Amino acid sequence: MSASIQASRPWLYALFPFVAYLLSWYYNGQIIPLLASSAMVMLVWGVWVWWPRLRVGLPWPRGFLPVFMALWFLWFGVTLFWSGVPYSSWFYFWVLGSLPLGFLIWVTMPDAVQERAWTWLWWGAVVSAWVLSGMALWQYYAWMGQGVGWTGLRPNGPLLDTNSFAAWLNLLFFPLLAVYFAYDAQRKMRFLGRQVDLLGLFYLATIAVVLLAFFSTGSRGGLLAWLCTIPFALWGFRRQVGAFPRWMMIFALVLLAFLLMNYAKGYDILGHLAPGYIDHNSSTVARGLMWLATWHIFLSHPWLGTGLGSYFLYYPAYRLPGELASAGTYAHNDYIEYLAEGGLINLGFLLAFAGSLMYALYKLLYKAGKSLKLPEGRRLEALGLVLGVFAITGHALGNFIFYNLPLSVLAGLFLARAWRIYGYHGETAPLLPRIGINHGVIAQGVMIVAVVAASWNLLADAATYELFSSNGWLNSVISDSNQRAVFLMKAADWITLARPLATQPHVYLANTYLTLAERDKALNASHRKTLVESALQQYRQSLVGIPRQSGVLNSIGSLYLTQGQLLGLSPVQAERKALLAWRQGLAFEPESVSLRNQIAQLAFVQRGDVAGAVAFLRAGLRRPLFPFARSNLQMEIALTQWRAGEQGAAQKTLVQLLRENPDYAQAEAWLFSLHKGH
C-alpha cells in the first residue's frame, strides 16, 4: 500500500479502534457478541496495518515497550494451553490482551497517518467523555428522584461496577487536563482575559462534567487513585505560563463537583477514608478476606496458575467465613488475581507494565527537555496520557480494572500514542529475513489463517450466546415451539462441531436427549439407552471447556440415579456414581444447598443414618452462605429431622431459622401450622 493511499485515509485507521472501543462498553463479561465484535474489529484493524508491513519483512519499532507488549500478548495466548478452564480463559484472553494488542497495532501504523489518525481518535474519546458523564449524571439524578438511598446513589455508566466506572473517568480526565493546559498556555492573551477562546472553554467544560460524573460515583478507590496521580500532574505542569491560575480554576471545579455530588450523601466519602472506617467496613474487610482466599488459590496452583478468567470458578471453594459482601466474580485486586490465574510470570508482566509507566513518568517529568527534546505541548500530551493509564494501574490494587474491556482497549491506545511521542526512535531492519523468511507472503498467509481461526471461534461463541443464553428473540422469529426446538437441536449439533469447547450446546443436547428418553416410553429399551448414553456423553463433553461446573455434575449424578438400570448399572453402582458426581460438584461449589441435600438424603437418610445426614447438612452452615441460601439449608435440616420423626428438633431448627431470617415465609407458615395443630 502506497504512502499516498495511506495518508488519504487517516480516519479509517482511527475508525477501527474507536468502533472496537464503543462495542466494548456494554460487554461486562457477559454479552459475548459484543466481545466477539470488538475483538474481530481489532483483528481487521491489525490486518489493515500489518499487511504492508509484513510484505516488506516486518520492520519493528525500536524500544522496550513494543517488544514487551508483543511478549505479553503472546504470553496470554500461551496460557490458554494449560488453563484449567480453557473456554472461559478464551474470553479473558481477548479482554486482557486487548491492551497489548491495541498498543502494538497503533505503534506500527504508518508514520504518514499517525498524527491525523490520532486527531480523529482523540475527538472520539472526548465525545465519549461527554457521553459517559451524561450517563453518570442522568443515573444520579434519576435514582435520586426515585428515592434511592445514598448507599445506592452511585452511578456506574455502562459498566456493572461503579469503581471501575470511576477508573474509566480517571483515564479520560488526566489526558483532558493535559491537553487543556497545553492548549491554553499557547494563547497570547492573559488567563481569564475578556476575550473568550471557545476551544479552551470547551475543554474546561469537558473537564467540569467529567469531574461531576467522577464525584457522583463516590468511589474511594477512584478518589485515592486521583489523589495519588494529581501530584505528578502538578509537578509536570509547573513550568507552564499561567499554570497557577489554571490550577486554581481546576481545583475550584474539583471542590464544586465534590460539594454538589456528595451533598445528597452527606459527604460520607470523607468518612469512608477514615482509618477506623476502613478497618471495620464490611466491603473493605471483605476485600482483605478475598485477597487472602486468592492467595490460597495461588498456593494451590503456584507455577502457572488456574487460567485467565478462572477466578470466579475457583473462588467458591476458597471463600473464607465472614466474606459475604462480594459475588466472588473478581478479586478486587488485579495484581493478586493475575498471580492466582497465571502464576508469578503473569504477575511479573503486570508489574513490568506498571514499572514501564513509572519510567515513562520519569522521562516525561525530568528528561523531556534534555534527552528527549520534546516541545512542551507534546510533552504535556504524552504526560497526560501516561498519567491516565497510571491512575487506573494504581486503582487496580483495590478493584478489578483491566478485566473491564473498554478500559483495557483505551489504556492500550492511550499508552501507544504517548509512546509514539516520547519513546519512538525509528524502526529496525526487517525482522523476517533475519529468521530465514524471505517472502513476506508466507507471514501474511499465517496472519490470515490466525485471524480466520480466531474469528471463526468468536463467531461460534457469539452464536452460542444468542441461541442458548439470550434467545428470547428467537420466539418472535420461530413461533412454533417444536420447530424452534428442532432448529436449536440442529444449531447445537453444528456448534459442537465448529466449537467443541463451547459448553452450552452440549448441555442443551444432553437435556434434549434425556427428555426424549424419559418422555417417549414407546421407544424400545435399546433406543432409550442410546439416548441416555448420548446425554451422558454430551454432559461429559461440556466439562472439557469448563470442568468446574457444579450444575452439570449435578445433572450427571441425577442421570446415574434415575437411568442407572437402563445403563446396565446395579442400584449400588448407580448410587456410587451419583454420589461421586455430586461430591465433585459440591467440592467446586461448597455453598450449593441442593447438592448437599441430595448427598445427605442418598448417602445417609436412605441408609437409616439420620444423625449423619443432619451432621452433614449442618456442616454446610459452617461454610460462608448468603442469608437466603443459609435459610434454605436450615429448612432442609428441619425437613430431614421431621421426616425422621424428630419433631422437637425440627421445631428448634425452625425457630433458629426465623431468628436469623424473620422474613422466611415458608418456615413461619410451617411453624404456625404446628402450633395451631397443638
Number of C-alpha atoms within 10 A of each C-alpha: 11 7 11 10 11 17 17 12 14 21 16 16 26 22 17 20 26 24 15 27 24 16 20 28 18 18 21 18 19 12 16 21 21 20 27 27 19 28 26 22 21 23 25 16 21 23 18 17 20 19 19 16 20 22 19 17 20 21 17 17 20 15 15 10 22 22 13 17 21 14 14 21 19 14 17 22 16 12 22 19 12 15 23 23 25 25 25 21 26 22 21 23 21 23 26 22 26 27 26 27 24 26 25 24 23 26 23 21 18 18 14 16 21 19 14 18 20 19 14 17 22 17 11 17 18 18 13 16 23 17 14 21 25 17 16 28 23 15 19 22 16 13 17 15 9 8 11 14 12 17 9 14 22 27 29 21 26 16 19 15 18 21 27 27 27 33 30 28 24 27 27 24 26 26 25 25 23 24 21 22 25 22 15 24 20 12 12 7 13 12 16 11 8 8 9 11 13 9 12 18 13 12 18 21 14 21 26 20 20 27 24 25 32 32 26 29 28 28 21 18 21 29 22 15 23 25 12 15 19 14 11 17 19 13 11 19 23 13 11 17 17 14 18 14 12 19 16 11 14 17 12 13 19 18 14 14 21 20 15 15 23 20 13 14 17 12 16 14 16 11 12 16 14 10 10 10 12 14 11 11 12 16 14 16 15 20 19 17 19 26 18 17 21 26 18 16 23 23 14 12 17 17 15 18 26 28 28 30 29 26 21 13 21 22 22 22 17 18 25 16 12 13 21 18 14 14 12 17 16 20 28 23 21 23 21 23 26 26 26 33 29 28 21 17 15 23 19 15 18 17 14 13 18 16 13 16 18 15 12 23 22 14 19 21 18 14 15 20 14 9 9 15 11 17 10 17 17 17 24 28 24 27 31 31 27 26 30 26 28 29 25 29 25 22 29 23 17 23 24 22 27 23 21 24 29 25 27 26 29 25 28 22 29 27 29 27 22 22 21 19 17 20 19 16 11 13 13 12 15 17 16 18 14 10 8 8 13 16 14 18 15 13 18 18 13 11 18 16 12 13 16 14 12 16 19 16 19 22 19 21 25 18 19 24 19 17 19 16 13 11 12 11 10 13 11 8 9 13 10 10 10 10 11 15 13 11 14 18 17 13 17 24 15 14 22 22 10 15 19 18 24 27 27 21 28 25 24 20 24 26 18 17 22 21 14 14 22 15 11 10 10 9 13 10 13 11 12 23 20 15 20 27 19 16 25 24 16 22 24 18 21 24 21 17 20 20 20 20 18 23 16 21 25 21 20 24 29 20 20 24 21 15 20 22 14 16 18 11 15 12 13 11 15 22 20 17 19 26 24 16 23 26 21 19 25 24 16 21 23 21 23 20 22 17 24 24 20 19 23 24 19 16 19 18 19 11 11 12 14 21 14 16 25 22 13 18 22 16 11 19 16 11 17 19 21 13 12 12 16 22 22 17 24 25 19 22 23 25 19 23 21 15 12 15 12 14 16 12 14 23 20 13 20 24 17 14 22 19 11 13 16 12 12 17 11 13 23 17 10 13 18 11 11 12 9 8 7 5
